[in-house]
Amino acid sequence: MVFLVALAVAAAGIIVAVTSAGDGGKSRPGSPAVYSRIESLTNCSQLQAEFNTAAANYDSRDRQTCRTDLTEIDRTYMEAADKRMRELGC
């Protein structure tokens, strides 16, 4: 029982909404650390790798059984990486 509670708390920690000035104050699901990492990258190859990882995760999820929150997180990570690549002219 304690393990299940710890697992639920850990899962809740992963699915947090973050707000940053960079997105106009809109909430973004997922890890603030991932958004910070993406926003700090200046290497187009590394940004493409971030996008590809999020896309692979998104594509691998079974939309019928997977939590919608996880697919939304993957999608917003892809959007963040794409936006950063465009800012840098990648």
N, C-alpha and C positions, 0 to 999 in steps of 0.2 A: 504494500500500500504506500509506504514512504517513497519507494522508487517511482511509482506512478505519479505521485504528487510532485516529486522533483522533476520528472519528465514533463509534466504539464507546465510547471513554472518555467522550465528551460524553453519550451516551445513558445510560450507567451512572450518570452524575452526576445525571441527571434522575430516575431511578428509584431513589431512596434511601428508606430507611425512617427516619422521624424519631420521636423519643419526646418527649413533653412532659407536664408535670404536669397539664395541662388535660384530657388524655384518660385519666387514671388510669394512665399509664405504658405504655399499649398502643402498639405500633408503628403508624405511619401512613405509607402510601406517598406519594411525591410530594415536592414542594418545601417545606422548612420556611418559606420566605419567603411562600408562599401561605397556609399556615395562620396565620402571624403576622399577615398582612394581614387575613385574615378575622376573626381574634380581636380585632383592634384596631379594627375598624369599629364605629361607633355609628349610622350612617345606614342605615335600613331599605332605601332605594332602592339604595344601593351594595351592600348584602348580597344583595338580590334579583338584582342584576346579576351578582354572583359566582356565585350559584346557577345563574342562567340560562346563563352561559358554560359552566360545568361540565356542565350538562344537555345543552346543544347539542353539546358535544364528545362526551359519552357517546352521545347519540342518533345522531351521525354516524358512529360507528365500526362497521365491518362486523364483527360478532361472529365470523364464520367465519375472517377473515384477520387481524384485529387482535390484538395481544398483549393477553392478559388483564390484565397489569400496568397498561396504560394505562386500561382501563375501570375497574379498581379505583381508580386514582388519581382519575379523574373522579367516581366514586361517593363516595369519601370527602371530596372537596372539597364536593360537594353536601350531604353529612351535616354537615360543619363549618359551612357557611353556614346551613343549616336550624337547627342547634343554637344558633348565635349569634342568629339572628332570634327564636327562642323565648325566649332569655334576655332579650332587649330588649323582648319583647312586641310584635314587629312583626306 
